[in-house]
Amino acid sequence: MRRLALFLCVLLIAAGVAGQDIAAGVAGQDAPSPRRLRQFAEPVADARLDRLERWLKAVARHAPGVADPQANEVGGWSQPDLQSLWIDVDVLVKSMRNPGILRFSITPPGQRTPQDILYTKPQLQRLKTLACAAIGLAVDPRCVERKAATGLDADLLRLASLAYAARTGGDGDNFVLRRGALLHGDVAMLVMRTAVEPVSTSRSLGPQRFRMQLSDGYQTDFGQQAVHWEIARMVLDHVKPGSTDAAPGPDDMIRQWYRATGAWMQAVEEHDTVHLNRARAMFPADPDILFLSGTQREAYAAPRIQIGMRSAVLADGVKFDIASAPLELRQAERFFRRALEAKPDHVEARLRLGRVLGLLGQHADAARELRQVVGSVDEDVLRYYGELFLGAEEEALSQFDPAFAAYQRAAALYPAAQSPWLALSSLGRRRGDRAEAQRALQHLFDLPSSAGGADDPWWTYYVAQARDVDALLDSLRRPFLAQGEP
C-alpha cells in the first residue's frame, strides 16, 4: 500500500484566545498585559514605508497566478518584515478611507487594548501620499489639495490610474485590497509553500503562523511560517462591496477567494483551521465553504493525523485546534448537514456524511445516505466511493449479499483498484467462505502494480474534494488578468 504524506498547517491557538488568527504567548514569552500594552507605542522605521511603497508597486504589477518578480520579491521578505507590513497595510487602508486621520493604533490579536503606531511628521506625509495613490488621487479633494501626484514616481502614478479606473468602474477603493490578497495568496501557493523558520521569541505586534509537518503519522518538522495568508485575509476584511459608503463586508470575489484557496490548501494537504473559520464567519450559509469545513474535520479524524498529534513536540504555548477522532467526526457531521441544508442536492456532502456516520457507528443512517448517493451520482469517482462505503455499512449491518454486490460494483468502476478486492476477501472470510476469500485475495495479488496506487481512488480520498481546484483558481484570477492597462 502507498505511504501518504500530510502537511498540516494550522495557526497558533492558545488557551483563552481560540478563534484568533494568532495568540500572544509564544515560545516561553509571557503575553504582555493590557497595562503594558497601553504604555508601549510602536515606532516606525523609514525602511517600513519603503517596503510599503514597494508592496504597492508589487500589487499593481503582479500577474495573478504567476510566480513573477513581484511575487518573488515579496516572498523574499523576512518574517519581521511581513509582520510590520501587516501593521502598515492596515494603517494605509485607514488612511485611504479617511485621508484626514492623524493618529493610528492597532489592537494586537488576542488583546483588547489598542496600541499607538508612531509615525513622524515626514513619515505621515509620505503615508498620506501613498494612500492617495492607492485610492486614485483625483477622487479626494484633500489629495488634490496637497498635490499628492507630485510625490509619485511613474509606478505609483500607474497604480493611481489603475485604482481610479477600478473606482469609476464601480468597485470603490478596493483595487489594492483585492489584488493584495491575490498577491499574497500566490506567494503562499507558488513561492513559499513549505518554507519554515525556527520559532522566534522576539516580541511583535503582527501575526504569527506555525506549521507542523506530518508524514505517516509522525512529525517531521515544526516551525514558524511567513504570514502571507494572514495579510491576505486582513486586506479582504477591509473590502467595501460596491459603493465606498458601504460597510466592509463579504462579496462574491471574497467568497470565490476563500473557496478556491481553501480547496488549494486541502489539495496539497496544508490544513489551516483559521482560514475556514474566517470564511464561515463571512459566509455562514455557503454550501461549498461548509463542505470544505467538513472535509477538513474529517481529515483531522484520520489516524495519520490523530497519531501524529499524540506524539507531536511543539513550542511552549502552541496548541493546534485538533480534537479527538470522535469529536472531529461529529464536527464534520454537523458541517456536512449544514451544507445539505443550504444545498440539498450536494451529493458529495451526502457521500461524506454517510462515511462519517458509519465511522461514528451509525450504520443504518450511513447506509441510507449512501444508497441515495449511489442511486443519483454520475461521476465515477464519487460513485466508487459511494459503493465502497455502502458495502462497508451493509457488512456492518450483516447484510452480506448487498455488501458483496456493492463491493463488486466498486471493483467494476475501477478494475485495477485494490480496495474492493481486499474488502471482498475480508467479507468472504467473515461469511465463512474461505474459497471466496482466497479468490478475491488472489485477484488482488494479480492486479498490475501502479506508481503509488494511482489506479485506486481511495488513495486520494482526502484530497478528492479539491479535484476542481485549478478551475476554481482560474475563475478567481481571470477577471484580474483581463484588466487592461490604464
N, C-alpha and C positions, 0 to 999 in steps of 0.2 A: 504494500500500500504506500501511497505517496506521502511524504512528510511535508507538512504545510508550515509556512512561516507567517506569523502575525505581527504587525506593527501596531501597537496600542499607543495612541497619542491623545492624552486626556489632560485637561487643565487642572492645576492645583486647586483642591477644595479642602480647606482646613476647617476644623470644628468651629462652628459659630458663624461661618460666612458661606455656607453652602449655597450654590447657585450664582456666586460671583465669578467673574472671569478669572480673577486672581485672588490671592489672600495675602495677609501681612506676614506673619512669622515664617521665615524660611531658613533652613539650614542652621538652626540654633540661634537665630537672631530674633529678639523679642519684638513683637509688634509695637510700634510707637503708640503711646496713649493719646487720647484726644487732646489733653493739655499740651503735650509735647508737639503735636501737630499744629496746634493753634499758634505756638510760639515760633515755629520754623517757617521760613519763607524760601522758596526755590529760586536762586539766582539763575540768570540765563547768560551763557557764554555766547559771544558773537558767532562762534562756529555753528551753533544750533540754528541760527537764522540763515546762515549759508546753506546748511543742509536742508532747511525748509524750502529755500528757493530752488535748490537742485531737485527736491522732491516734486515741486510744482511743475518744473520743466519735464521731469520724467513722466509724470501723469499725462501731460499733454502730448508727449512724443511716443509713448508706449503703444505698440500694436497688440491688442488683446489676443491672447493665445500664443504668443511668440516669446521665446527667451531671448529678447533683443538686448541691445546695450543698456537700455534704461532698466529693464528687469534685472540684469546682471549687476548694474551699479547699485541699485537698492538692495539687492541680495547680498552685496558685499559689506553692508554696514553692520557694525557690531551690535551686540545686544544693548549696551548702554546708549548707543546712538539711536536705536529704534525706540527704546523706552522714552527718551527725550523727545523724539519725533512724535510719538503718540500724544504727548502733552502739547507740543507746539501746534500740531494739526488741529487739536481740539480748540486751542486758543484762536487759531486762524479762522475757524468756522464761526466762532463767536464774533470775531471782528468783521467777518463778511456779513453777518446778519445785523450787526449794529456797529457801523463804522465810527460812531462817536464814543464807543466804550474805551475807558482809560485804565481800568483795573481788572485784572484777571485772577481767578482762583480755580482750583481743581480739587475735587474730593477724591482722595485715593480710594481705590476699590477696597471694600471691606471696612471702610471708616465712615464716620458721619460728619466729621468736621472738615470744612474746606481749608485749603492751604493756598496762600498767595503765591503767584508766579510773578517775580520782579523783573520787569524789562526796563532798561534805561530809556531816557527820552529818545536818543537816536534809534535804539532798537525798536521802540514803539512806533516811531515814524516809519521805519522800514517795514514793520509788520503791517501797518495800515496800507502801505503801498502794495505789498504782496496780496493783501485781502482785496484791494481794488482790482488788481489784475484777475483774481480768481472769480470775481463777480461780473467782469466785463467792462470795468471802468466807467463808461458813459451812463450807466444806469443809476448811479447815485450822485447827486449834486455835490456831496462832500468830496468824492473822488475827483470830480471836475474842479472843484474849488481849490484843492491842494495841488492840482496839476500833477496827479499821480503818474500820468503817462510819461512825464519827463524823467522819471526814475527807473524806467523799464528798458531792458535790452530787447533785442529782436525776438528772442524766445519767449519772454514774458508778454510782449506785445501780441505774439501769435496766440498764446494762451488766452489773453484777454479777448481777442477776436473770437476764438472758439467758444469761450464762456458766454459772450454776448450773443452769438448765434444760437446757442442752446437756450438762452433765456427768451429770445424773441421767438423761438420755436415752441415755447410753451412749457419748458422744463425748469423754469425758475433759475436758481443759482446752484443747481445740482451737478453741473458738468464735472467739477473737480471731485465731488464726492463719489459719484458713480464710477468714474474712471479710476479714482484712487483705490476703490475696493477691487476693481478688476486687476489693477497693477499688483497689489499685494497678494491677491489670490493666485495670480500667475507666478509670482516669486515663490510662494509656498509650494505650488504644484510642479513648477517647471525648473526652478533653480535650486531651492534649498533641499526639499524632500527630506532626506534622512539626517541632515546635519544636526549634531548635538554637541553642546559645550558642557564643561564641568559646571556644577551648580555654583552660582556666585552668592557670596554672603553680603555683598555691598547693598546699601540702602538705596531704594529707588521709589519714586512716586509712580512710575509707569508700570505696566502689567508685566507679569512673568508667566512663562509657559514651560511645562515639564513634559518630557517624553520618555516613556518606558517601552522598550522593545522586547517582545516575547517570541520565542521560536520553539515549537513543540512543547509548550508548557513550561519553558524555562526562560528566566530573564537573561537577556544577553547584553542589554545596555540601558543606562538611565542617565539623564542629564537635562540640561536646560536647552530650550529651542527658541529661535527667533520669533518675535511676536507679530508676524505678518497677519495672521488670521485675526488677532485682536485689533490691529489697526483697521483692517478691512471692515470688521463688524462695527467699530466705533464710527467710522465715517458714514456708513449706511444708516446708523441710528440718527444722523443729522438730516437725512434727506427729507425735504418737504415736497410731497407729491403735487405736481401742477403749479398752482399759484404760490408765490412767496408768502402770501398771507396765511397759508395753511399751516397747521401744526406739523412738526416732524412725525413721520409715521410710515407704515409699510405701503408699498405699491407693487405692481406686477414685476418690475425688474428686480426688486429686492427678493420677492418670492422665488423668481427664477434663479437668482444667485444662490440662495440658501438651498434650493432643491438640487441644483447642479453641483455645487461644492460639497454638499452633504453626501450626494451619491459618489462623488470622486473619492472622498475620504473612505467610504465603505468599499469602493472598488479596489483600493490599494491597501485596505485593512489598516488605516490610520484613523482610529476612532476618537472623536472629540465630543465628549458629552455636552460641554457648554455650548458648542456650535448649534446643536439641535435644540437645546433648552431655549436659546435665544430665538431660534426660528419659530418654535411653538408659541413663545410669548407674543410674537408679532403676527403669527398666522395660526391661531389655536384650532381652527377647524379645517385646515388644509389637509386633504387625504394623503397626498404624497409625502408631506413632512411627517405626518403621524405614522405613515407606513415605515419610513426610514427610521423613525424613533423606535418602532417596534423591532425592526431587524437589528438595530444596534443592541438593544437589550437582549434579544435572542442570542446574538453573538457573545455577549458578556456571560451568558449562562453556559456556554460551551466549555467542556473540560479543559481545553488547551488554554483558556483564559483563567478559569477558576483555579486550576492547578498552579499556573504561573503567579497569580496574586497571592496564594498562600505562602510562597517562598520568596516573594519579592523583597529586595533590600532597597529602601528608599531613604532620602534625606529626611532629617528631623522636620516634623511639621507638615510633611507632604502626605496627602491621602487621596487616592483615586476613587471616584464615585462608582464603585462596583460592589454590589451586594452578593449574597449567596445565590446559587443557581435557582432555587425555588422562587426567591424574591424577584430575581431578574426575569424569570419566565412569567411571573404574574404581571410585572410591569409591561412586558411585551404583549401579553394577552390584552391588557387594557388599551394599549396603543392600537393594536390591530382592530379591536372592537370599535374604537372611536373612528378609525379610518373607514370602516364599513358603515358606520352611522352617517358619515359625511358622503360616502360613495358606495352604495350597496352593491354595485357591480364590480368592485375592486377585487377581481378574482385572486390576485396574488396575495392580497391581505388575508383573504379567506383561507388560502392554502397555508400560509404561515400560521394563522390562528389554529387551524386543525393540527398542525405539527406541535405547536406549543401546548395545546390542550392534551395531546397524547403524552407529552413529556411530563405534564403535571398529573398524569394518571386518570384523566377524564376521557376514557377511551370511547365511550358511546357518543359523547358530544363531538369528539375529534372525528370519529368515523362519519358522523352526519355532515360535518362541514366539508370533509374531504370528498364525500360522494357528490356533493354539489359541484366541487371543483372539476373532478374528472368527467362529469357529465356536461360541462359547459365550456371548458377551456380548449382553445385551438392550438396554442403554442406548444410544440413538442416538449421543450424542456420543463415547462410547468406541469404538463400532463404526466411526464416521467416522475417528477417529484410527488405529484398527487397520487399516482398509482403505488409508488414505493411506500409512501407514508400510510396510505389506506391499507395496504397489505399488512403493515405492522399493527395497525389498530384492529383490523379484523382478527389477526392472530391473537392479540391481547384479549379479545372477546371470545376466543376459542371458536371462531368461525373460520375453520381451516380451509374449506373449499373456496370461499370468497377470497381469502388471503392468498391462496395458491394462484387464483385467476388474476388477482391484481399484480402479483409479482411477475407473472408471465407476460402481462400487458406491458409492464415497465421494461422487461427484457426485450420485447419486440420493438419498442420505440428506439432503444439504443443497443443493438445486438452485441457490441463489443464492451458494454458496461459490465463491471464486476459485481456491483452491489446486488442486483436482483438475483443472481445465481448464488451468491453467498446466503441471501435471505431464503431462497428456495431450499438450499441444503439444510439450513437450520430448521426450517419448517418441517422438512421430511423427517429429520431426526426427532423432532418434538412429536410428530404423529406416529412414531414408531416404524416408519417406512425407511428402513436402512438403505434399501436399494435406491430409492428416490434421492435420498440424501447423498449417496455416493455419486449418482449420475449427475446431479447438479454441481457437485464439487469438482467432478472430472471436467465438466463443461467449463467451469471457471478456470481450471488449470490450462485448458486447451485454448483459451482466448489469446489472441495475439497481444504481445506486450506493446504498450504505448508510453511515450515520454510523459512521466508524471501523471499517469491516469487520465489523459486528455479525453479518452472516449467515454468516460463516466461523468455525467454532470454532477454527481454527488460531490465530487472533489471541489467544485466551485460553488457549492450551495451558499456559503456565507458571503459571496460577492455577487451572486447571480442577480440580486435585486438591483444592482447598479450596471447591468449589461448595456443600458442605453446612455451611459454617462457621456460618451463622445457627442451624441446628438444633443444632449442637454446643454453641454458646454458650447457647442456650435451655435445653438439657438440663442443662448445668452449673449454671446460675443458679436453675433452678426450685425445687429444694429449699430454697434460702436465702430466696427470695421467699415461700415458703409458711410459713416460721417465724412463729409468732404472737407477739403482744406478751406480755411476762411478766405 
